[in-house]
Every structure is written in C-alpha cells, then in structure tokens.
Amino acid sequence: MESSHQNTSIAMNQIQDALENSSIAALTEQAIALLERLIQTQSFSSEEEGTAKLIEAWFETKNIPYERENNNIWAYNKHFSDEKPTILLNSHHDTVKPNGNYTNDPFDAFTKDGKLYGLGSNDAGGCLVSLIATFTYLYECEDMQYNLVMTATAEEESSGPLGLKSILKHLKNVSFGIVGEPTLMQLAIAEKGLLVLDVSIKGTASHAAHPNDDNSIYNALPVIDWFQQYEFEKDSEVLGKVKMTVTQVSAGNQHNVVPSHCDLVVDIRVNDKYGNQEVLDIVRDAMPANVTVTPRSLHLQSSSIPKEHPIVLSGIQLGRSTYGSPTLSDQSVLSCPSLKLGPGDSTRSHSADEYIYVDEIKQGIALYIQIIEGIL
C-alpha cells in the first residue's frame, strides 16, 4: 500500500514538472487558442475544409513539413528513420451536427468557470490539440526508439471512406497507435467493434380478413427473441460480452394487409474475442430459411492492446487505470494494437452545450508527453 502511494506521489510530481516546463506551457496556451479557432469553424463530417486549413497553419508556423489528402493531414518527426517502428498519434477534426437542445451558439468558443464551451470541444477537439502540441514538443527529439506520426483526420463521426482508413496506406512503419478520444486520460486498452445488420423476415402477403399462417410479423417474433436471448460463448476480460440489440422494426403500410416481410435493424457490439465476419456467420447459421441477414459493413472491428505493452505500462506508472470502452472510434479501422486515451469525458460527447475543462487539456498534454517519453 505504501509503495502504491509512493508511486502515485512520484507520478503527480512528474506531471507537475511537465506543467511547469516553460516550453510545454507555451505550447499548451497555443493549443487552447487553436481549439478555440477550431470550434469557431464549422467542420461537420465531410465538410472539414476550414479546420484542415487551421491545422495546416499550425504546422506551417512551426516549420513542420506535412502532407495532406482530402481533409486528412499528417506529419512525421524531424529525425524519422526507416529503421525504427512508428507510433501513430491520431485524432479527428470533424464533428457531429449540434442537437436541438443547445442554449449556447455551438460555434461560439468561450470559457466560463474553467470550462471551454463549443461544438467539438470535448469530442475530440481537446484530444486533437493536445496530441498536436505533444507531437510538436517531441518533433525535434533525437535518438528516440520510435518515430512519431501525427494524423489529424476527417469523417470519424460518420465512419466515412475519406477518413483515417483512406490514408493508412501512406503511413510508414506503424507499430501501434494512440487514438485521441475523451477518456479522462485513463487507458482504454480495448474497444468494442460495431456490426449493424439488416434482417428481413419473409411471410405471405394477404388480406387481413382471411386466414394466414405465414404472417411475417408473427414470424419475426421468434427471431427477435433469439437476438434478445442468445449469448456468445467467449467473454472478454476487458470488454465483457458481445451485446446484440434490436433497434428498429418495420412492416406493412396499411391496416388491412398482412405484409410480405418484416424488417429489423440489429446493433451488435463485438468484443475482442470475435471478428465481425465470425459474428455474422453465427447469426446467419441460427436463422431459419425465411430470414435474410445483410451487414451494412464489416470493417468496424473491435480493437485492443496488451496490458503488458510498454505504452500501457508507462501510463500505469503515471497513475492511469485501464478499462474497456463500449464506444466506437477510429481504432476500428486500425490493424495494429491501439490505445484510446485523451482529455475530456466521453459522456459529454454529442451533448448540448458541449464543453471541456481547460485544466483537462493542460493535464492531458503533460500526461501525453510523460507517457510517450516513458518509452522513448
């Protein structure tokens, strides 16, 4: 117990030292100013041109060469070596559209009671500018064991085709990734994948006044029950069970006609013990002949990184805890091990009057630097 307390005290001292470092402090203030400009610039998924220009301007001001494809921007550390593995630092600069419950102007970046308000402040602007500041701080470091590549990417919120996945082919020697999403700077070492299924149950159309033993709606009832009751055999220590939920039911268009089909939408959150194709095969094998199952995509896979990985151990030494995340991020398109980590709180994402604490950003930058330096 005493040793654990000593480790926590050492970790807090290290973080405080980073916060008091003049170079880090200056970058932090610049990062917060960048976040304010990002908030003020509309960047809905597939409409990120304005925020892409702001990120380009950061790298240009810092004399850091960068590349761009569509609205994705990436840059390597100054002393990049083809002989070394690379750490991917990634976060996104697109946002969802503001919901109707906002009481503030979603594009008005203002600070009140220590909170920086505005659309995308928490998801994932705070993470993005914190990683950019971290990368900039480490950009000129020599004799590192790893390269660094910073990617500021588009279309994360829509899982679009022109986001992170579209530029992976250009990235060199990626060994593992840190994906910036709001986790209260705790270590999300696994993330559930997403499989959305369109399920159609056939029947025989008829007039409602006549006998019909093949009503598609009645045929759907045992199918819905199966999705509710079925349990996959393999549980994950970090992510728990695979979770299936019927979220939409649709059938018929008038009161006196028995419909020929009843359609379901099923949301499946997949743990790291299964691939999406494997889950799809299990579902299809369980369905009767009158049911068709069509996946909307198979690419949003679960992800994880071993608890014994050096980057995870570095975070643990700094007092961070590990957990499994039920929410989806750009980790789903990565084939390498990845860790989700960032300032802010996931429960604020997509909420009205979104905000992030300014101190979360300050501590986030300090922690990112300390965690990464712990393995460099």
Secondary structure, DSSP 4 states (H G I P E B T S, - for coil): -HHHHHHHHHHHHHHHHHHH-HHHHHHHHHHHHHHHHHHTS--BTT--HHHHHHHHHHHHHTT---EEETTEEEEE-TT--TTS-EEEEEEE--BPPPPTT-SS-TT--EEETTEEESTTIIIIIHHHHHHHHHHHHHTT--S-SSEEEEEEES-TTTT-TTSHHHHGGG--SEEEEEE---BTT-EEEEE-EEEEEEEEEE---EETTS--S--HHHHHHHHHHHHHH---S--BTTTBS-EEEEEEEEE-SSTTEE-SEEEEEEEEEE-TTS-HHHHHHHHHHHS-TTEEEEES-S----EE--TTSHHHHHHHHTT--EEEE-S--GGGG--S-EEE--SSBGGGTT-TT-EEEHHHHHHHHHHHHHHHHTT-
